[in-house]
Amino acid sequence: MHNLLSRANALLAFTLWVMAAVTAACFLSTVFLDYTVPTKLTVNDVKVRNVVDYATDEQQADLATLNFNLKVDFSKIFNWNVKQLFVYLVAEYKSKVNEVNQVVLWDRIVERADRVVMDEIGVKSKYYFLDDGTNLLNHKNVTFVLRYNVIPNSGYLRLVQSSDQVVVPFPTTYTTTRRS
Amino acid sequence: MDGMIAMLPAPLQKLSSHIDFQGQKVAERTYQVILTIAGIIGFLVGFWTQQLSYAMFTVLGASAFTALIILPPWPFLFRKNPIVWHTPAEPQESGDKKKETKKTK
Protein backbone atom coordinates (compact mmCIF):
# COMPACT_ATOMS: atom_id res chain seq x y z
CA MET A 1 0.00 0.00 0.00
CA HIS A 2 3.02 2.30 0.21
CA ASN A 3 3.32 3.25 -3.46
CA LEU A 4 1.07 3.66 -6.48
CA LEU A 5 1.47 0.19 -7.95
CA SER A 6 0.82 -1.74 -4.76
CA ARG A 7 -2.30 0.36 -4.11
CA ALA A 8 -3.53 -0.30 -7.67
CA ASN A 9 -2.84 -4.00 -7.18
CA ALA A 10 -4.75 -4.16 -3.90
CA LEU A 11 -7.67 -2.25 -5.40
CA LEU A 12 -7.86 -4.50 -8.47
CA ALA A 13 -7.70 -7.65 -6.35
CA PHE A 14 -10.46 -6.48 -4.06
CA THR A 15 -12.62 -5.35 -7.01
CA LEU A 16 -12.36 -8.83 -8.48
CA TRP A 17 -13.35 -10.32 -5.11
CA VAL A 18 -16.45 -8.14 -4.97
CA MET A 19 -17.40 -8.97 -8.57
CA ALA A 20 -17.04 -12.68 -7.83
CA ALA A 21 -19.20 -12.29 -4.73
CA VAL A 22 -21.93 -10.44 -6.66
CA THR A 23 -21.87 -13.12 -9.37
CA ALA A 24 -22.15 -15.88 -6.78
CA ALA A 25 -25.05 -14.04 -5.14
CA CYS A 26 -26.71 -13.79 -8.54
CA PHE A 27 -26.40 -17.57 -8.92
CA LEU A 28 -27.79 -18.17 -5.43
CA SER A 29 -30.75 -15.89 -6.11
CA THR A 30 -31.80 -17.93 -9.16
CA VAL A 31 -30.80 -21.50 -8.31
CA PHE A 32 -34.10 -22.53 -6.74
CA LEU A 33 -36.40 -20.99 -9.35
CA ASP A 34 -38.73 -23.10 -11.46
CA TYR A 35 -37.66 -23.15 -15.10
CA THR A 36 -40.41 -25.34 -16.58
CA VAL A 37 -42.85 -23.77 -19.02
CA PRO A 38 -45.95 -25.26 -20.60
CA THR A 39 -45.70 -26.03 -24.31
CA LYS A 40 -48.31 -26.78 -26.91
CA LEU A 41 -46.87 -29.30 -29.33
CA THR A 42 -48.70 -31.13 -32.09
CA VAL A 43 -47.09 -33.50 -34.58
CA ASN A 44 -48.70 -33.84 -37.98
CA ASP A 45 -48.31 -35.68 -41.25
CA VAL A 46 -46.07 -38.52 -40.10
CA LYS A 47 -44.78 -40.64 -42.96
CA VAL A 48 -42.38 -43.56 -42.81
CA ARG A 49 -40.17 -44.52 -45.73
CA ASN A 50 -37.95 -47.51 -46.17
CA VAL A 51 -34.52 -46.45 -47.33
CA VAL A 52 -31.32 -48.28 -48.15
CA ASP A 53 -28.75 -47.83 -45.41
CA TYR A 54 -25.34 -49.33 -45.99
CA ALA A 55 -24.19 -48.43 -42.49
CA THR A 56 -26.24 -51.14 -40.81
CA ASP A 57 -26.23 -54.88 -41.17
CA GLU A 58 -29.83 -55.04 -42.27
CA GLN A 59 -29.20 -52.50 -45.05
CA GLN A 60 -32.74 -51.33 -44.60
CA ALA A 61 -33.73 -48.47 -42.38
CA ASP A 62 -36.88 -46.58 -41.51
CA LEU A 63 -36.82 -42.87 -42.22
CA ALA A 64 -39.66 -40.82 -40.80
CA THR A 65 -40.74 -37.39 -41.99
CA LEU A 66 -43.11 -35.13 -40.16
CA ASN A 67 -43.90 -31.55 -39.36
CA PHE A 68 -44.98 -30.01 -36.11
CA ASN A 69 -46.60 -26.98 -34.55
CA LEU A 70 -45.05 -25.51 -31.45
CA LYS A 71 -46.41 -22.83 -29.17
CA VAL A 72 -44.29 -21.88 -26.19
CA ASP A 73 -43.58 -18.73 -24.19
CA PHE A 74 -40.08 -18.61 -22.73
CA SER A 75 -40.28 -15.04 -21.36
CA LYS A 76 -40.85 -16.31 -17.81
CA ILE A 77 -37.50 -18.14 -17.81
CA PHE A 78 -35.27 -15.22 -18.71
CA ASN A 79 -34.05 -13.79 -15.42
CA TRP A 80 -30.75 -12.03 -14.79
CA ASN A 81 -28.81 -15.29 -14.68
CA VAL A 82 -29.97 -16.66 -18.04
CA LYS A 83 -27.88 -15.91 -21.11
CA GLN A 84 -29.64 -18.05 -23.67
CA LEU A 85 -31.58 -21.26 -24.15
CA PHE A 86 -30.78 -24.21 -26.35
CA VAL A 87 -34.16 -25.67 -27.25
CA TYR A 88 -34.48 -29.02 -28.95
CA LEU A 89 -37.22 -31.46 -29.87
CA VAL A 90 -36.59 -35.11 -29.06
CA ALA A 91 -38.38 -38.22 -30.27
CA GLU A 92 -38.13 -41.14 -27.88
CA TYR A 93 -39.14 -44.70 -28.56
CA LYS A 94 -38.31 -48.23 -27.57
CA SER A 95 -37.16 -50.87 -30.02
CA LYS A 96 -36.36 -54.55 -29.76
CA VAL A 97 -32.64 -54.00 -29.52
CA ASN A 98 -32.52 -50.75 -27.57
CA GLU A 99 -34.55 -49.90 -24.53
CA VAL A 100 -34.29 -46.16 -25.18
CA ASN A 101 -33.82 -44.44 -28.54
CA GLN A 102 -33.54 -40.68 -28.58
CA VAL A 103 -33.48 -38.72 -31.82
CA VAL A 104 -33.08 -34.95 -31.91
CA LEU A 105 -35.25 -33.62 -34.70
CA TRP A 106 -34.99 -29.86 -34.41
CA ASP A 107 -33.16 -27.29 -32.33
CA ARG A 108 -32.91 -23.57 -31.91
CA ILE A 109 -30.88 -21.12 -29.83
CA VAL A 110 -33.11 -18.61 -28.07
CA GLU A 111 -31.27 -15.53 -26.89
CA ARG A 112 -32.55 -13.10 -24.35
CA ALA A 113 -32.87 -10.17 -26.73
CA ASP A 114 -34.43 -12.50 -29.28
CA ARG A 115 -38.00 -13.49 -30.01
CA VAL A 116 -38.72 -15.56 -26.89
CA VAL A 117 -42.39 -16.28 -27.60
CA MET A 118 -42.62 -18.97 -30.24
CA ASP A 119 -45.66 -19.84 -32.29
CA GLU A 120 -44.31 -22.01 -35.06
CA ILE A 121 -46.63 -23.71 -37.53
CA GLY A 122 -45.72 -26.50 -39.92
CA VAL A 123 -42.04 -26.73 -39.05
CA LYS A 124 -40.18 -29.49 -40.85
CA SER A 125 -37.66 -31.41 -38.79
CA LYS A 126 -34.11 -30.16 -39.18
CA TYR A 127 -32.36 -33.51 -38.82
CA TYR A 128 -33.11 -36.96 -40.19
CA PHE A 129 -35.38 -39.13 -38.11
CA LEU A 130 -33.60 -42.32 -39.11
CA ASP A 131 -33.89 -45.54 -37.17
CA ASP A 132 -31.04 -48.04 -37.17
CA GLY A 133 -33.43 -50.79 -38.27
CA THR A 134 -37.03 -51.12 -39.28
CA ASN A 135 -38.65 -50.34 -35.97
CA LEU A 136 -40.51 -47.15 -36.84
CA LEU A 137 -43.18 -48.73 -38.99
CA ASN A 138 -46.34 -49.38 -37.00
CA HIS A 139 -44.74 -48.16 -33.80
CA LYS A 140 -47.50 -47.23 -31.39
CA ASN A 141 -45.61 -45.24 -28.82
CA VAL A 142 -43.23 -42.62 -30.21
CA THR A 143 -43.05 -39.78 -27.68
CA PHE A 144 -42.15 -36.23 -28.68
CA VAL A 145 -40.94 -33.87 -25.99
CA LEU A 146 -39.30 -30.44 -25.92
CA ARG A 147 -36.16 -30.10 -23.82
CA TYR A 148 -33.92 -27.12 -23.30
CA ASN A 149 -30.58 -26.29 -21.76
CA VAL A 150 -30.57 -23.08 -19.77
CA ILE A 151 -27.19 -21.43 -20.34
CA PRO A 152 -26.52 -19.24 -17.29
CA ASN A 153 -24.22 -16.30 -16.66
CA SER A 154 -22.94 -18.10 -13.59
CA GLY A 155 -23.69 -21.52 -12.21
CA TYR A 156 -24.35 -24.83 -13.87
CA LEU A 157 -25.88 -25.79 -17.20
CA ARG A 158 -29.43 -26.76 -16.38
CA LEU A 159 -31.43 -29.25 -18.46
CA VAL A 160 -35.19 -28.78 -18.32
CA GLN A 161 -37.97 -30.77 -19.90
CA SER A 162 -41.21 -29.07 -20.77
CA SER A 163 -44.24 -30.25 -18.88
CA ASP A 164 -46.14 -31.58 -21.90
CA GLN A 165 -45.32 -34.41 -24.25
CA VAL A 166 -47.04 -35.94 -27.25
CA VAL A 167 -47.45 -39.61 -28.07
CA VAL A 168 -47.95 -40.32 -31.75
CA PRO A 169 -48.78 -43.70 -33.32
CA PHE A 170 -46.79 -44.21 -36.50
CA PRO A 171 -48.37 -45.30 -39.81
CA THR A 172 -48.76 -48.97 -40.63
CA THR A 173 -47.64 -48.75 -44.27
CA TYR A 174 -44.60 -47.31 -45.97
CA THR A 175 -44.90 -44.22 -48.08
CA THR A 176 -43.40 -44.91 -51.48
CA THR A 177 -43.75 -41.59 -53.26
CA ARG A 178 -40.66 -39.46 -53.53
CA ARG A 179 -42.11 -36.25 -52.16
CA SER A 180 -44.70 -35.82 -49.49
CA MET B 1 9.55 -2.38 -13.13
CA ASP B 2 12.52 -0.34 -12.04
CA GLY B 3 13.79 -0.49 -15.61
CA MET B 4 10.49 0.89 -16.89
CA ILE B 5 10.64 3.70 -14.34
CA ALA B 6 14.19 4.49 -15.46
CA MET B 7 12.86 4.95 -19.01
CA LEU B 8 10.54 7.76 -17.90
CA PRO B 9 11.63 11.38 -18.34
CA ALA B 10 13.52 12.85 -15.41
CA PRO B 11 10.79 15.19 -14.03
CA LEU B 12 8.34 12.27 -13.83
CA GLN B 13 10.85 10.10 -11.97
CA LYS B 14 11.08 12.65 -9.23
CA LEU B 15 7.36 12.31 -8.48
CA SER B 16 6.78 10.21 -5.40
CA SER B 17 3.61 8.20 -4.86
CA HIS B 18 4.53 7.13 -1.33
CA ILE B 19 2.13 7.70 1.56
CA ASP B 20 2.78 7.39 5.29
CA PHE B 21 1.82 4.46 7.52
CA GLN B 22 -1.36 6.01 8.91
CA GLY B 23 -2.33 6.94 5.33
CA GLN B 24 -1.87 3.33 4.21
CA LYS B 25 -4.24 2.15 6.90
CA VAL B 26 -6.83 4.77 5.94
CA ALA B 27 -6.51 4.02 2.22
CA GLU B 28 -6.97 0.27 2.77
CA ARG B 29 -10.06 0.76 4.95
CA THR B 30 -11.45 3.27 2.42
CA TYR B 31 -11.45 0.93 -0.56
CA GLN B 32 -12.74 -1.99 1.52
CA VAL B 33 -15.75 -0.05 2.76
CA ILE B 34 -16.61 1.62 -0.56
CA LEU B 35 -16.34 -1.53 -2.65
CA THR B 36 -18.27 -3.69 -0.18
CA ILE B 37 -21.13 -1.20 -0.15
CA ALA B 38 -20.94 -0.95 -3.95
CA GLY B 39 -21.19 -4.75 -4.16
CA ILE B 40 -24.37 -4.76 -2.08
CA ILE B 41 -25.86 -1.87 -4.07
CA GLY B 42 -24.80 -3.55 -7.30
CA PHE B 43 -26.55 -6.77 -6.34
CA LEU B 44 -29.76 -4.87 -5.56
CA VAL B 45 -29.53 -2.91 -8.84
CA GLY B 46 -28.96 -6.11 -10.81
CA PHE B 47 -31.77 -7.91 -9.04
CA TRP B 48 -34.15 -5.00 -9.53
CA THR B 49 -33.40 -4.54 -13.23
CA GLN B 50 -32.74 -8.27 -13.84
CA GLN B 51 -29.49 -7.38 -15.61
CA LEU B 52 -26.24 -8.82 -14.31
CA SER B 53 -24.28 -6.33 -16.42
CA TYR B 54 -25.75 -3.41 -14.46
CA ALA B 55 -24.48 -4.98 -11.22
CA MET B 56 -21.01 -5.39 -12.75
CA PHE B 57 -20.99 -1.79 -14.02
CA THR B 58 -21.93 -0.57 -10.56
CA VAL B 59 -18.98 -2.38 -9.00
CA LEU B 60 -16.59 -1.27 -11.75
CA GLY B 61 -17.76 2.33 -11.48
CA ALA B 62 -17.23 2.28 -7.74
CA SER B 63 -13.79 0.80 -8.35
CA ALA B 64 -12.88 3.67 -10.70
CA PHE B 65 -14.17 6.18 -8.16
CA THR B 66 -12.13 4.54 -5.39
CA ALA B 67 -9.05 4.64 -7.62
CA LEU B 68 -9.43 8.41 -7.83
CA ILE B 69 -9.45 8.59 -4.05
CA ILE B 70 -6.71 6.18 -3.04
CA LEU B 71 -4.26 6.02 -5.95
CA PRO B 72 -2.89 9.59 -5.92
CA PRO B 73 -0.95 10.39 -2.73
CA TRP B 74 -3.30 13.17 -1.61
CA PRO B 75 -1.38 15.20 0.98
CA PHE B 76 -4.53 16.09 2.97
CA LEU B 77 -5.58 12.42 3.25
CA PHE B 78 -2.58 10.15 3.37
CA ARG B 79 0.42 12.35 4.19
CA LYS B 80 -0.74 13.94 7.42
CA ASN B 81 1.43 11.81 9.74
CA PRO B 82 4.96 11.82 8.33
CA ILE B 83 7.53 9.75 10.18
CA VAL B 84 9.96 11.84 12.25
CA TRP B 85 13.38 10.22 11.99
CA HIS B 86 16.08 10.54 14.65
CA THR B 87 19.21 12.43 13.73
CA PRO B 88 22.04 10.10 12.65
CA ALA B 89 23.80 8.50 15.63
CA GLU B 90 27.34 9.45 16.63
CA PRO B 91 30.23 7.10 15.64
CA GLN B 92 31.05 6.30 19.32
CA GLU B 93 27.50 5.16 20.04
CA SER B 94 27.60 2.77 17.12
CA GLY B 95 30.82 1.34 18.56
CA ASP B 96 29.07 0.74 21.90
CA LYS B 97 26.25 -1.05 20.15
CA LYS B 98 28.69 -3.40 18.45
CA LYS B 99 30.20 -4.31 21.82
CA GLU B 100 26.77 -4.98 23.26
CA THR B 101 25.83 -7.35 20.47
CA LYS B 102 29.06 -9.26 20.97
CA LYS B 103 28.31 -9.64 24.70
CA THR B 104 24.89 -11.05 24.05
CA LYS B 105 26.39 -13.61 21.73
Interface residues (C-beta under 8 A of the other chain):
Chain A: M1 H2 N3 L4 L5 R7 A8 A10 L11 L12 F14 T15 V18 M19 A21 V22 T23 A25 C26 S29 N79 W80 N81 N153 S154
Chain B: M1 S17 H18 I19 Q24 A27 E28 Y31 Q32 L35 T36 A38 G39 G42 F43 G46 F47 T49 Q50 Q51 L52 A55 M56 V59 L60 S63 T66 A67 I70 L71 P73
